[in-house]
Amino acid sequence: MPASSLPRALRAGFAISAAMLALNLLAAVLIGLGIGDAGALNLARTVLMWLLMPPIALALIRVGALRHAAGRWHVAAVALCWLGDGAGSTSGITVVLLSAFMLGHLAFIASLWPTRRRSLAWSPAVAGYAFVALLAGGITAANAGPLAIPVLLFAVVLAAMAAFAAIDTPGLLGGLLVMLTDLVLGLGLFVLEIPDPLRTFAVLVPYLGAQMLLAISLQQRLRLSGPHFALRSAAAPVRTTSGYYRTE
């Protein structure tokens, strides 16, 4: 979808979130290179994680997502991902991050449920999603110790969300990027030692891209255009005494 055809509020939200991401990546690179105060830079990264998702959520609210049940579930999902970003980064507790994102993916599924029959979840392609979920989830779970079952369940829910999201091109790509993000994150947490700057790039870049694409898919699906659209739609023509019609 051309950027120029997106509502201005959504484009602004994407730009602000992208700026927060760029600053986070810069801080990660500086820490990796040993430049600057690592404590201050890590604090800045934590703050930036709390600021990453609100611009997208607020933009969706601005264009009218809350007028629809699917939009409300989608905004709730973004809010839960925001909680996972911030609380996970602040506490450093893996189960906090997993719990918030698990609830976020379930909220995404609730948002996508009305269009389930148009998605790849209702086609033979769902077998591919299931295979990737069980393979990646199994590898990660085998190294997750007491979190093995929650990790495997998380992988299944994640794949289901990605399949339900595959109802249009942005949704398909967004769902695949979410799977890629969480696969890299899971490998970095439980299987491989990935340098922090590299993990930050490999996780956050596709993660933010996924959130943007899923927001675009929602905007297209619900034909969200903002408050001015609702006002124009609600305005009924009124006949004046001269016989002309006006909509004010």
N, C-alpha and C positions, 0 to 999 in steps of 0.2 A: 504494500500500500504506500503510495507516495507520501512523503512527510508533509507536503503542503496540504494534503487533504485531511490530515488529522486535525481535530479541534485544537485551538491555540493553547488551551489549558493543559492538554495532554502533552503537547510538544514542550511546553515550559516545564512541566513536571519531569519529563524525561531528561531535559537539559540539566536541571538542578541535581537530579540523582546521578547523572553522569559526572557532574563536577565533584560530587561527594566521593564517587568511586575513584576518580583521577587523583584526588588528594590522598585517599587511602593507599592507593598503589604507590604514589610518590613516597609516602611515609615508610611503606614496607621496603622499598628500594633503598632508602636512606639507612634504615636499620640494617639491611643486609650488607651494605657497603661500610658500615661502621661510622657513618657521618651523623653528627648531631647527638643530642641527648636521647638515648634509647627509651628511657622512662617516659619522657615527655612525648616522644613520637608514638609510643604504644598507647598512651592516654588519648592522644589525638585520634588514633585509629579506632579506639573504642567509641569515642564520641561520634566519629564519622559513621560507624556501623549503625548507631541509633538514628542517624540522619538519612540513611540510604533509601528507605522505603516510603517515609511519609510524603514526599513530593508526588509519588505515583498514586498513593491512596487519595490524597487531597485532590489531585487532578481528576481522578475517576469520580469523586464526589461532585466536583465542580461541573462535570459534563453530564451529571444526572444519573449515575449508576445506582444511587439509593432509591430511585423510583421503581426499580425492578428487583424481584426476589433474587434473580441470578446475579445482579449487580451487587446486592447487599452481601451475598455469600462470597463474592469475589473480593470485595473490600475487606470482609472479615478475614479471608485467607491472606491477603497482603498484610493485614495487621498482625496476624499470627506469625507470619514470616519475619516481620519487623521485630516481634518479640524474640523470636529465635535468634535473629542477628544480634540484637542488643544484649539480651540476657545471656546468650551463649558466649558472646565476646567478653562481657563483663565478668561473668562467674567462671568461665573456663570449664564448666561442668558439661560433659558430653550429653548426659541424659536430659538436661534442660533444653539443649539445642534440638535433640531428636524429638522430644515431646512436642515442642512448639511447632516444628516443621511437620510432624505427623498430623497434628490437628489442622495445620494450614493446608496440607494436601487433601485432607478429608473435606475441608470447606471448599476447596477448588472443585472437588468431585460433586459436591452439592450444587455448586453454581452451574456445573456442566451437565448435570443429570437431565434437565429438560431436552437437551439436544443429543442425548446419548445414541439415538438410533442413526444419527448422521455421522457419528464418529467411528474411528477405527476400532473402538471397543466393541462395536457390533458387527465386526467383520472378521474374516479369517486372520487378518494381520495381527489381531490381539495375541495370537500364539507367539509372535516374535517378541512382543513386549514382555510376555510371561517368561519366555526363555531368558531374555536379558536380565529380568528381575531375579530369577532363581539362580542364574549363573553368578552375576555380580553380588547379589545378596548372600549367596552361599559362601563365596570366597571371603567376603567381608565378615560374615557371621562366624566363620571358622576361626577367626582371629580376634573376635570381640569378647571372648570370655563370658561373663554373666549377662552381657547385653546381646548375646547371640540371637535369641528369639526376637526381641524387639527390633534388632537390626534387619533380620529377615522379613519381618512383618512390614517394616518401614519400606523396604525395597519393593514389596508387592504393592503396597498402597501407592508408592511413587509411580510405578509402571502403570497402574490403573489410571491415575490422574493424567499421565501423559497420553494414554490411549483415548481417554474421554476428551482431552483437549484437541485431538486431531480431527477437527471438523472443518478447518480451513487452513490455508498455508501458514499464517502467523501462529495459530494454535498448534499445528503439527511441529513447527520448528521450535516454538516455545517449550512444548512438552519434552522434546528430545534434548533441548539444552538443560532443562531441569534434571533429567536423568543423568546427563553428562556431569553436571555440577555435583550432584550428590554422590555419584560414583567416585569422582576424584576426591571429594571430601571424605567419603568412607575409607577409601584406600589410604589417604593421608592420616586418618585418625587411628586405623586399626592394622594396616598391612605394611605400608611403606613409609620410610622416612623421606618426606618431601621438604626441601628447604622452604622456609616460611614465605619469602618473596615469590617464589615460583608457585607455591600453593595458593597464595593470595590471587595471583593473576589467573591461575587455572580454575579457580573456584568463583571468584567474584565477577569476572568479566562475563562468562556465560550465564551466571546467575542473574545479573542485572539485565542482560539481553533477553533472558527467558521471561522475566517479569514484564518487560516492555512489550514483548511479542504477545504474551497472554492478555495484557491490557488492550492492545490493539485488536485482538480477536474478540474480546468482550465488546469493545466499542463498535466494531463492525456488526456483531451479532445482534446487539440491542439498538443499533443505529443512534448512538449517543452523540449529541451535538452541543449540549450545554443548555443553560437556562433560557437563552433567547429562543431556542427551538421550541421549548415547551410553551413559552408565551405566545409565539406565533401560531402554534398548533391550536392553543386553547381559544384564541381570539376568533369570535364568530362575526361574520359580516352583519352590520346594522344598517337598515335602510333609513335614509334621511327623508325629510319632508319634500325635498326637491327631487326625490326618486333615485338618487345616487346611493352607492353603498360605500361604507367605510368600515374599517376594522379596529379603530382605536377604542 
